[in-house]
Amino acid sequence: MSKMTVRDIDVGSKKTLVRVDFNVPLDEETGAITDDSRIRAVLPTIRYLLDQDARIILCSHLGRPKGKIIDKLRLTVVAQRLAQILEHPVVYTKDCIGPEVEKAIGKLNNSHILLLENVRFHPEEERNEASFAQALSQLADIYVNDAFGTAHRSHASVVGITRYLPAVAGLLLEKELKALGGILKNPAHPFVLLLGGAKISDKVAMIENIMDKVDCILIGGGMAATFLKAESYEVGLSLLDGTVDLAARLIENAAKNSTRLLLPVDVVVAEEVRNTAKGNIVSVENISPEVRIVDIGPQTIKIFTEELQKSKTAFWNGPVGIYEISQFARGTLAMTGVLADLDVTTIVGGGSTAEIVTKSGLGNEMTFVSTGGGAALKFLAGEALPGVEALMNKNP
């Protein structure tokens, strides 16, 4: 990696501000953390800094408060969970800048940890305002970006702050770039891409950028309806991405590139999407106008499984059905199990796909589970990530 990491800089006794991604899912009723994998992902960096006797200041966002203070999006529960996991005290402040924060940091000793309040409570964060970035920078001596999930955002705590402090990558950010970079540079073949989710538009740039490296693309999820429509199949009430022409172009480009692009041959359909809805399995030639596609069918699961089992590299992004409803999650769970059983390089894109794999208890069976959904797609699309570009380069 061309960027300097936390290993390349002296952090001993230094106030080290680490941008982490603690944007964890919360239970709507209790406010409890339902998946702490994003907290656990950054533990190697935190433990490294503890071993180096750094004074650790963590900052993160949580949810989308849009510049307002929202109590249910405070980082109190995160501080508590982090302290439990580390078995180490974590001081928590009710703001991320200002006199009270500066006072708390003044009391930090070596190997102490402080977690700042949600940076997105300040509207200046997402606007990348220099005054806010500078206020954050005045809290520390060194800046470490370990938040791959926000590396595609030009925010004050991601990009702006690097103008005022020596800025390096954390160990998680380094790991993400190496794992995803391997797909772009030298994937083992056959390389199979499994794509789901609702939108083609989110993934088109990524598909086009790695088309010449992929041997086979498997399409499921809501986006399968748009591809099927492009192939003149009836898709009923299925939601279309509005980019049928784009799907047709991708099908054409795959053929020109000798990349096999496989669509479902059978699907599960339902008249409505709700917990009590009943699904029926039909071939894609027999989808009626009154139903919508909610999952891939058993024959498609078989075909996709066989393709994945032939692979030496597999990348998955997006559920292949409406996995939030148990009877429509069978395809997604089947794909999770298949990937977990493979003895090859298996990389899972972030976002909902990462949550699915983690909740299934099979995350450790994958080669790598990314913590960044949008960031991973942009990186694989060949786009520069502002949060990475802003870090210091290693000497040639």
N, C-alpha and C positions, 0 to 999 in steps of 0.2 A: 504494500500500500504506500502511496506517495505522500500521504499526510502523516505528520508527527502524531504520536500517541502519548498517553499519560506515562508510558515507560521511558519516553525520550526526554523527560523534563524532571527537574528536581522539585518534588512536592513536599519534602520534609519540613514540618512546622509551618507550611504555607497555608493561607486561607484559600481553599480550592473550591470554586463554585462549579458544581456539576449539574448540567441540564440533563434531566432524566425524563423518561416518559412514564409517569405514574397515572396515566389516563385509564384507570382500571374500571371494569363494569361494576355497577352497584345495584343491589336489590332495590327496586322502586319503593317498596313499603318500609323496609328496615334500614336502608342505607348501608347495609353490610357489603363488603367486597365479595363478589361471587367468583372471581378468578384473579389470583395474585401473580400470574405468570410474568407480567410486565415488571413487577417489583423484583421477582426472583432473577429476571434476566440481567439486571444491572448489579447484582450482588458481587460478581467478580471484580468490577471496578471499585465498588465501595470497600471491599475487603483488601484490595491492593492498597488503596489510600490509607486504610487503617494501619496496615503493616508498615507503611512509609511514614507514619506519625503525622499525616496531614490533618489540618483542621477542615472538616468536610461540611460544605454548605450545599444542600440539594435544592433544586428548584424544578417545578413541573407545572403543567396545567392539568385540569380535570374537567371534562365535559365542555360545554359551550356556553359559558355565562355571559358572553358578549359584552365584556367590560363592566359588568355589574357584580356586586357581592351577593352570592346566592349560598345560603347556609348549607344546603344539602350537597354543595360542591366544594366544601372546605376539605382540606387535606388531613384533617384530624385522624380519620380512620386509617389513612395510609401511613401516617407516622406511627400509629399503634401497631399496625401489621408489620411494618419494617422492623420495629424494635423487637417484636416477638420472633421474627425469622432470624434476625441477626443475634438475638440474645445480647443486645447492646442498647443502652439508652439513646433515644432520639429526641432532641429538643425540637419543639414546634412553635413557630411564630404565627400570629394572626394577620400578618401582612408580609409582603416580600421586599419592601423598601421602607425607609423612614427611620426616625430616631430609635424606636423600640427595637427594630430589627438590628440596627447598628449596635445597640447596647447588648443585645443577646449574643451577637457575634464577638463582641469584645470580651465576653466571658468564656469563649470557646478555648479549650486547651487542645493539645495534640491528641489525635485519635478520637476527638469528639465529633458528633454528627448533629447538624441542625437542618431541619426541613422548613423551607419558606412556604408561605401561603400561596395558593393558586395564582400564578402570574397573569392569567386571563381575567382576573377581577379588575385589572387595569386595562382600559381600552387602548392605551399606548402600546401594549405588548403586540397585538396583531397588526397595528399600524407601523410597527418597527420604528417608533419615534426615538430619536437620538437621546433625548433627555431621560427617558425611562431606561434605555440600554446603559447609559452612563451611570444612572443611579444604582443599577444592579452591579455594574463593574466596580463601583467604589466599595462593595462589600468584600472583595476578594483580591488575591494576588495572581491567581491563575484561573483560566476557564477551561473546563472539560465538557465536550459535547458527547453524551452517551445516549442521546434520544434519537435513534434512527427514525422512529415513527413520526417525528416532526422535522426531519432534516430537509424535507421538500418545502418547508414554510419559511418565508423571509420575515421572521418575527424578531422582536428585540432580544429575547433570551436565546435565540438560535443564531442570528446573523449579526444584529446590531452590536451586541456586546463584544464581538471579536475585534472591533476597532479600538478597544480600550484595554484589552488584556491579552497576554500570551494565550493562544487558543489551540488546543490539541484534542484528538479523538479519545474517547473512552474505549474500554476493551470490548463492549457490546457493539458499538458502532464499527469498530475494526472487524469484528467477527461477521457482522452483517455484510459489509462491503466485500469481504473475501468470499463468503458463501455465495452471494448473488453474482459477484464478479466472475466466479468460476463457470456459471452458466453462460455468460457472455463470451468468455475467452476460450474455454476448452472443455466443453461438456463431453462426457463419455456417451457413445452412441450404442444402441438407439436412444434418442432423447424424445421423451413423450411429454407433451403439455396437456394438462387436464384443467379445463376452464369452466367455471360456472358463474353463479351470481346473476344479477338482473340485467346489467348494462354491457353492451359491446363497446360503447364509446369510451368507457374507463380503461379498456384493455387494448384498443385497436393499435395504438402507437407501440405498445409492448409486443403485440403479435407481429407487427410489420418489422420491428427491429430484430427479432430473433427468428423470423421465419426461415432464414437460410441455415439456421443451426438445428432446427427441429425436424425430426423424422415423422412425427405423428401428432396431430392436435385433436383432442377429444372435447366435444362441446356438450355441456349439460346446463342445468339451471334455467333461469328465466331467459337468458340470452339464446338458448337453443330455439325458442319459439321464433325469434327474429331470423335465425339462420334457416329454419324450416320454411318460414314464409318466403324467404328469398329463393327457396327451391320449389315454390308454388304449392306447398302443402297447406291444407286448412289447419289453422291453429286456434280456432274458436275465439273465446274471450281472453286468451292469454295476452298479457301486457307486452307490447312491442316497444323496443328501444327507440323507435322512430328512425332507425338507420338500416332499413332493409337493403337499400342500395349499397351501404357500406358492408353489410354481411355478404352480399353478392360479390363485391369486389375482393373480399378476403378469400372467399371460396375460389374465385378465379385465380388470385395470386398464389394460393396454395397449390393449385393444379400446375401453374406455370413453373413453380419452384420444386415440383415433384415431392411436395409435402402432403402426406395423407391427412385429410381433415374429415373426421367421422362425426356424424350427427346421430342422435338417438334413432333407433329403429322401432322402439315401442316406448310408451310413456304412461304415467299415471295421470288421469284427468279427474277433475271434480267440478261440480256445478258451482261451488263457492269455496272460498278459503276461510275455514274456521275449524276449531278443534273437534267439532262433532261431524264434520263433513266426511262423506264416504268417497274413497277413491276407486276408480276402475282402471284396469290395465287395457290399453288398446294399442294397435299398431299405429304408426304415424300416418298411414293411409286412411285410417278410420276415425280421425278426430272430428267430432261433431261441432257445429257452430255454437252450441249452448254450454260448452264446458271450457275449462282452462287447464293448461299443463301445470302439474304441481310436483312432479318427480320424474326421474327416468325409470323405465320398466326393467323387468328381470332379464330380458334378452339383451338389452343395452348394457346392463350391469355386467353380464357375461362377456360381451364384446370388449368393453372398456377394461375389464379385469385382465383379459388375455393380452391386450396391448400393453398394459402396465407391467405385466409379468415378463414381457419380452424386453423391457427397457433396461438401460444401465444408468440413465438419469431421468428423474421424473420431477416435474414442478407442478404444484397444484395451487390454484387460486380460485376461490368461489364455490359455494355449495351447489350441488347438482339438483337440488330440490328445495322445497320450502321446509327447511330442517327444523324450524321453530315448532312445527306441528308434527307430533311423533309419527303419525301414519304416513307422512310425506317426507320423512327423514331417512327412509331405508336406503335410498341410493347414496346419499351422502355418507351414512355410516358404513356402507359397504366399501366405498372408496377409501375411507379412513383405514379400515381394516386391511384392505389390499396393500396400501402404501406402507403400513406398519410392518407387514410381513415380508416386504421386499428386502433383499440383501444388496441394495444398490444405493446410489446417491438419491435421496428423497428430500426435496426442499418444499416447504409449505409457505405460501405467501401469507402475509399478516392479516389483520382485521378479523372478520368473522371466521375465516378459514382456520386461523390460529386458535381461536376460541373453541371451535368445534373439536379440533385435535386435542387440545388441552383437556377439555371436559370429558373426552372419551378415555382419558388416562393413557393415551398412546403417543403423547408428545415426545417422550424419550426414545421411542422407537424410530423416529424420523432422524435423518441426518441433521437437519436444521429447520427450525420453525421461526420464521421472521416475525419481528415485533411491529413491522410497519406495513400496512396495506397499501395506501396511496404512495408512500415513499418507495416501496419495493417495485411497484408497477412503473413509476417514473424512472427509477434507476435502470430497470430492465428495458425501458423504452429508449435508453441511451441519453436521457436528459440529465443535465448537471443538477445536483442537489445543492441549493444555496448553503445549507448548513454544513455541508462537507467542503464545498469550495472555499468557504471563509476560514477554514483552519490552516495552520501553518504547514508549509511543505517541508519534507525532509530534505536535507542537503543532498545534492546529486552525487 
